[in-house]
Amino acid sequence: MSKFTDFVEKMAQDPKNQVSEVKVMKSNAGYYAGRTCFDAEMRCFVPFDRQSAYYLTSEEVKALIKKKKNLQRIMKNMRKVVA
């Protein structure tokens, strides 16, 4: 198993280690859409994943997240109509 797979399994077993919703995050490379989780051993929030490319501003990432949420809402409504 990979370290990432081990990490994901550990996260699933410990209810304190919940993964956040997608949000704007920042690194030295720029702003991006990603999630965090609480690491019980380190007792702090740590980056969990990156779900976008890097951008120059947080506003660009906010717009991207909003667009993704709207698209997910539309797809969910379409599934209801088809079903």
Summary of the structure (lengths in Angstrom):
residues: 83
radius of gyration: 15.7
end to end distance: 38.5
largest distance: 46.3
contacts: 190
relative contact order: 0.14
helix: 43%
strand: 29%
